[in-house]
Amino acid sequence: DDGRALAAALDDLFALMNVAARRPVIIGPANCRRVWRDEELIVRAVRAEQHHESALTLALLESLLPAAAARQAIASVARIAHLLDRAGYPVSLTADETSDAYAAPPGALESRGVTIH
């Protein structure tokens, strides 16, 4: 079913980030009302893929992953984008949801969330 396929695509994406990320990827707590910098990059990549902007998807992924891993991650992001779109969930991100921590200097967030690396 689509729910399992979405979970598998997310698992594939995060597994790839776990072994290949350029730096620790920060995912905020589940109860956080803001979107953290790395979360925003992932959401924007899914949104770009829903809009068939593959070059933008790749550029966003390359900010987290080396080029070869980013190219590999596109398949997972494309599956996520397709399944969300098919379920009627177009991806968007409003300015109110972005984190004040988005512009924080590197290293400033390591102690403020769950890291995947």
GIGIMO-V128217 format. One line per field, one symbol per residue. psi: psi as a letter, one per 20 degrees, with the letter a starting at -180 (. if undefined). burial: I if it has 9 or more other C-alpha atoms within 8 Angstrom, else O. A space follows every 10 residues. Layout:
psi: ???
burial: ???
//
This chain:
psi: rhghhggggg ggghgghhii qhrpppprqh jpiqprghgg ggghggghhh jkmhgggggg hiihqqgghg hhhhgghggg gghgghiknp proqhhiqqh igjqqpihih jkrpqo.
burial: OOOOIIOOII OIIIOIIIOI IOOIIIIIOO OOOOIIIIII IIIIIIIIII OOIOOIIIOI IIOIIIOOII IOIIOIIIII IIIIIOOOOO IOIOOOIIIO OOOOOOOOII OOIOIII
//
